[in-house]
Amino acid sequence: MKNKIFNLLIVSIAGILTLTQTSCSDLLDQEPQGKWTEGDNPGGSFQTDVFSLYARMKGWGVTGGIPAFAVHSIRSEDVEKGSTVSDGSDVASMYDNFNYNASDGNLASYYTSNYALIHTANTVLSDINEAKENGVTLQRIDSLCMGEAHFFRAFLYFNLVRAFGEVPLIDFKITDAAETNIPKSTTTEIYTLIDADLTAAESLLPRQWETRYLGRVTWGAARALHAKTYMQRNDWDNMLTASTDVINSGIYNLNTPFHQIFRESGENSSESIFELQCTATAALPSSTDIGSQYAEVQGVRGAGDWDLGWGWNCPTPLLANAFEQGDPRKDETLLYFLKPGEDPQSIPANAPYGEKPVAQEVMNRYYNKKVYTDPAKRTQFSKHGFWMNIRILRVSEMYLMAAEAANELGNAAQALNYLEQVRTRARGNNAGVLPAVTTTDQVALRSAIRHERRVELAMEWDRFYDLVRWGNARTVLHAAGKTGYQDKHALLPLPQAEIDKSNGVLIQNPNY
């Protein structure tokens, strides 16, 4: 299996973690960590904490489970909760229909899971700095660990600031739980830390790691994430600079055909900037120590050969209808099923494995094909896809960021060039589909670029946040039937348990 050495290191860490995937422990209950003392092995110790960050990033609350899908994905018009009507009806009410509840368990899990990893990143940074102050000669790997810790802290705060807006800014190692009971910082202050962290990560991280460390974050991951943070702020100049830095680096390209990107054979391809490494073995076929529930939660909720998961986080008919006629990406995004009584010939077999749709009593028409697993691996390991890597950053998004920023800055020719490169890869060998966009009108080109983001990056976390930053969330969601959305729903309420424990220090978001 891929990346054995790195994954085995993570396995050894995962066994000693106190934060489990289903943990709902809150930030104020985090136990202090020990300090570095003379005689410790700084390189080994720092890497241990860094490897724990990778392991826990795949976990339930941050990327691998329902809290992450609820916060990032289900709130858009392109995704519905999925599964059956009765399964997770509270999630549908809150995240599909915007009946926000500050006491929701998934909300609390997302918040505390991100902060728990921030705590670890702070510990790494503090311990390395303390070692330097104590005159310890650090190894090259220690600087790399610092870069990784800066990257992850930025990633996690970006999660929080997009979801909640103002949150407590904790950028120090916790020695007493009471130290975390601080007021919220402004979004400007949060983004200032994110910018500083990513600038540091860009200066410390390598362009590439040696093969045995496949999957560790690089300069490209830090620069690409920086571009996304500028995008969320509609900072067109910095967004264009950062995204084109990644494009022009020569490290990544669009040579991987779209239909291969999300198959097991397409993991860590030339398209990939950062993906979380997951695997399975004969001894650990369904283990979250080395794998993730990411594919299981979204896998087909069926029977027999089609018992692939829980059936959550499903594409909607609105998304299906958004693809242009003949766009090959439609069949690579939607995994097709039949409603009882429908003609099996009305829907094609699911490529590339030729598995034909079956009829079942489910609320959703489609499943997310971007987590569709190889039947051979299901036979080898288990049906639920714990080995499926989690794609976080792809180079095609950098092209679309560059196109959007260039258009907003008045450079239509540059925008068209980046947009066409994405469409060229998408059409593959079929020149009769996805005609080149030629308009130089800024409004029309803006619409074309936004459409391209929607279909190229469908089911990849960002649609709701795109609508928010474009200022059209209410219009789009109401047109889609999600009439419960109001402007205040751009931000989630802070978990009520955190408000209560703070004794008046932490103030709830407005209008909740």
N, C-alpha and C positions, 0 to 999 in steps of 0.2 A: 504493500500500500504506500501511498504518497507520504513523503515527509515524516518518515518513521521516527527519526531522532527527535525532532522538535515535539511531535505529539507525545512520545514517551516521556519527555521531560514534563510536559503539561500534565500527563496522567499522574506522575508522582506528586505534583503540586495539588491537583484537584482532590486527592484523597485526604489532604489535611486542611482544606478550607473550612472555615466555620460558617460561611455564607452559603447555604444550599440554594438550589434553583427555585424552590418554592418559599424561600424565606421572606417574611414580611417584617423583619427587624427594622427598627427606625434609626435614623441617623444619630439621635441622642443616646442610643444604647450601644453605639460602637465602642468596643473595648480599646484602650490605649495600646499601642505597640511598644515593644522594647526598644531601647536606644542602642546604637552601634557603640561597641566598646573595643578597646585595644585587644587584639587577638582574634577578632572576628575575621571572617573571609569576606571582604567587601564585595569583590567581583561575584562570587557565588551567591552571597546573600542578596545582592541587588537583582541578579538575574532570577532568583527564586520569586521575588515579588513581581517582577516584570512578567514572568511566565504565568503567574497567577492572574494577571490582568488579561492576557490572551484567553486563558481558560474560562474566566468568568464573563468575558465579553460575549461568549456564545450562550450564556445562561438565560434563564427564563425571563428575567425582568428587563434585560437590556436589548437583546436582539432575538432570542430563540423562542419566545413564548407569547402568550396572549397579551400581556401588558404592552409589549413593544408593538404588536400588530394593531392593538386598539388605539394607541396614541398616534402612531405614525400613519397608519394605512386606512383603517376602517372609516375614518371621518370623511374621506373624500367621496365623490360621487362615483368613482370608478371601482369601488370595493364595497362589499357588504360583509357582514359578520359571517355568514355561511352556516354550515352544519344544518341542524334541524331548527324549527321555530322555537322549541322549548329549551334547547341546549344553549345556555348563555343568553337568555332573553334579557337579562340585566345589562349585558354588554351591548346588545343591540339598542336598548333604550338609551344608554348613555352616549355611546360613540357613533352609532348610526343615526340616532335621532336627536342627539344633543341635549338630553335630559341630564345635565351634569350633576354628579353627586360627589361631594368632597370626601365622603366616607367610603367610596368605591375601593375595593381591595386591589384591583389592577392598577389604579392610579397610585396607590401607596407603594405597590411593588415596583413600579417604574421609577418613582422618585427615589426611594431608598436604595434600589439596586444601582442606580447611577451614582449616588453619593457614596455608596460603599466602595466603588472602584476609584472614585476621586480620592477617597481616604488613602487607598493603597498607593496611588500615584504620588500623593503628597508625601507619604512615608519614604518612597524611593528617592524623591528629590531632596528631602530633608536629610536623609541618612548619607547620601553622597556628598552633599555640601558640608555636613558635619565632619565626615571623614577627611575632606580636603582641609577644613579648618584645623583639624588635629594633625596635619602634616603627613597624612597617609599618601603615598605615591599611588595614584589610581591607574588602572589599566585602560587600554583603549575601549574595552567592552563596557567599562563603567560610564564613559561618555555616551556610548550608544544607548545604554539603559536610561540615561537622563533624557535623551532624545525621545525614546519610546514613552517614557512617563509623561513628558510634555505633550506628546501627540494625544495620548489617551485622555489626559485631563481636559485638553481642548475639545476632543470629540464628545466627552461626557457632558461638559458644560454647554456645548452646542445643542445637545439633546435637550437639556433642561431649559435653556433660554428660549428655544423655539416652542417648547411645550407650555412653559409656565410664565415666561417673561422674567420678572424680577425674582431672584432666588438668593439665598444666603451664599456669599462668596467665601468659601473656605479654601485657602491656598496654603495652608500650613499643616504640619503634622500634629495630630491630636494626641495629647498626653492626658487629657481629662475630658470626659464626655461633655461637661458643662461648657467647654470652649466652643462647641458647635452651636450653642444657643445665641445666635447673633441675628440682627435684623437683615432684611433683604437688601441686596445691592441693586443698583439700577442696571438696566440692560446695557447701557454704555459701559459701565464698569465691568460687567461680565464679558463683553466683547473685547474690552481692552486686555483682559487676562487671556482670552482665546488668541488674540493677535500675538501677544508676547509669547505664549506657549508655542504657537505654530512657527513663529520666527525662530525660536530657539531650536525646535525640532528640525526645521529645514537646515540649520547650520550644523547640527550634530549627526543626523542620520545619513547612512550611505545611500548611494544611488541604487545599489543592489547588495544583497547579502550572499554569502556562499550558499551553495545548493542545499546543504543540510538544514539551513535556517529559512527555507522557503516559507513565506507567509508573514515574516516579521516586517514591521512597517518601515518604510523607506522615505527618502527625501520626496519622492513623487507623491506618496500618500499624504505627507504633511502639506505639500504645496497644493494638491488637489482639494484637500479638506479646507485649506485656507480660501481657495476659490469659492467653495460652497458657502463659507461663512460670509464672504463679500456679497455673494449672490443674494443671500437672505436679507441683506441690508440694502440691496439695490445699489451697491457701490460699483458702478459700471467700470470705472477706470481700473481699480484694483482687481476686479473680477476678470477683466480682459487680460491684464498682465499675468495674473497667476495661472489662469487656464491655458494661455498660450505658452507659458513657461513649460508646463507639463507636455503640451502637444509637441513643442519644438525640442524637447529633451532627447528625442530619438529612442527613448526607452520603450515606449508603448506605440501601438498602431491599431488600425482598423482592419487588419488582414484576416482576423478570425471571423469566419462566416457567422452571421447572427444565429443560425440554427444550431451552432456548436457551443455557443458561449455558456449556456445554462445546462448543458449535459455534463456528466462526470468527465468526459474526455476534454471538455473545454475549461476545466478548472486551471487557474493560474496561467491563462493564455496571454497572448500579446495584448489583449484588450484589458486585462486585469491590472488595476493599480493597487487595490487592497481587497483581500477577501479573508475571512476567518476560516482557518483550516479545521476541517472535521474529517473523521475517518471511522472505520469499524474494523474489527478483527473477528476471527472465529470465536475467540474467548469473550469478546466484548461487542457483540453485534448491535446492541441497542443502548450503549453506554453514553451518558452525557459527560463522562470524564474525558473521553477523546472525541466525542461527537456532539450533536446538538439535536434538540427537538424541533428545530426550525422547519424541516421538511415534514415531519410527522404532524405537526399542528395544522399544516396546510394541505396535507395529503388527502386523497380521495376518501370520503367516508362511505365505504361500501362493504361488500361481503366477498368472501373467497379471494380470488386473485386481485380484486379491487379494494380489499381492505388495506388501504395505504396510509390511513391516518384519521384525523379528527374532522377534516373538512371545513376548517375555518379560513377566513381571509380570502374570499372568492371574488373574481372579476364579475362586474355587472354587465347586463345587456348594453348599457350606455357606453361602456368601454369597448365592447365588441363592435358597436356601431360606429365608433370613432375612427377605426382604421379605414384608410382609403381602399378602394376596390383593388383587389389583387395584392395588397401589401403582405408579403410573406411573414412579417412579424406577428400578424394576427394568429396564425396557426402555431406560432412558437410561444405565444403568451397565454392562449386559452386551451385548456384541456377539456374536451367535449364529452357531454353525457346526454342521455335521453331522458325525457319525462315518460312515465308509463303510458303506453299506447301509441307512442310516436314510431314512425317508420325508421328502422335502423339505417336504411339507405339514405336518409335525409341528412346525415352527419357523417363526415369522412372518418376513417380510422385515424387514430392518433399517431402521427409520425414521431420519432423514426422507428418505433418498435412494432407498428401495425396493430396495436391493440384497439379493438373495436369498442365504441361506446356501448354501455349497457344501460338498461332502464332501472331507475331506482327512485324511491320516494325521498327526495331531498328538496330543499327550498331553493337551491341555486342551480343555475343553468351551466355554469362553468367552474372549473377549478384552476388554480394557478399552475400553469405548465412550466414555469421557471423553477419549480421544485419537483418536476416529473423525473422519477428515478428509473434506472436501467433494470429491466426484469431479471437479468442475470445476477446483478448484485442483490436484488431482493431474495433470490434463491440462495445465494452464497451467505448472506448475513441475516437480514430480517426484512420485513415488508415496509418498514416505516422510515427508511432513508436517513438514519442518523449520521451517515457519512457525507451528506451533501454539504459542500462548502457554502458559506454565506457571503454573497457578493456585496461589498460595501461601496467601492469606488470603481467606476469604469471609465475608460478614456473617451468613449462616445459622449459622455456627459460633459467632458471638457470642451469638446467641439461645439456642443449646443450652448454651453455657457459663453464661449467665445463669440458665437453667432449672435446670441441675445445682447451681449454687452456691446459688440460692434454696431449693431443696429441702433441701439439706444444712443450711442455716441455719434450717429449720423454716417457711419461707414457701411453703406448697403452692400458694396462690392465684397468687402471682407466678410460680412455676415453671410452672404450668399455662398461664398466659397466654403466656409465651414459647414453650413447647412447641407450643401450638396454632397460633401464627403460622407456624411452620415447616411443620406438617402442612397448614395451609390452603393455603399456596403449593404444596405437593407434590401435593395432590389436584386442583388446577386447577379445571376446570368440572364434575368428576364428584363430586357430593355423596355418592354411594353408596359411596365408598371412604375408607379412613383415618378412621374415626370418631374424634371428639374423645376424648381421654383425660380421665377425670373423677375418678379416684381421688385422694384426699388422703392416703392411707396412704403414709408416707415410703418404705418399702421397695418397695412396688409402683410408686410414681412414679419412684423411682430406676431401677428396671428399665426402665420405659418410656422414660426419657430416655436411658439407655445404648443401648437399641435404636435410638432415633432417631439418635443419633450414628453408629451403625454403618451404617445404610442411607443417611442423608443425605450422609455424608462418605466413603462407600465408595471405596476405591482412592486415597484422598487422604492417605496417609502416616502416619496417627496411630493406627491400630487397635492395633498391638502396644504402643505406649506407653500407650494407654488401659488395656489389660489389666494392665500393670505397675503403674500408679498406683492402679488399683482393687484390687490385691492378689489378683486371680483368674486371673493368667496361666497358672499351672500347671494349674489345674482346667479352664479353657476349652481350652487347647491339648492337653492329654491327651485330653479328650473328643473333640477333632477328629482324633485319631490322631497328633498330634505329640508322642509320648511321650518323645522325647529331651530335651524341655525340662525343666530343673531350675532352681531358684531363682537359681543363680549366672548363668544365661544371660540374666537381665535386663540385664546389662552385658556388653559385648563385651570380649575381651582387648585390651590395647594391642598395636599392631604389634610383632612381635618385633625387626624391624630397628631400631626406635627404642630399644627396651630395650638392644640390643647396642651401639649407637653411644654411649649415654649413659655407658658405663663405670661402671655401678652407681648412677647418680643417679636414673634413672627406674625405679620398681619396678612390676612386673607386677601387674595386678588379682588379687584373691584367687582361689584355687582354679584357677589356670591355670599 
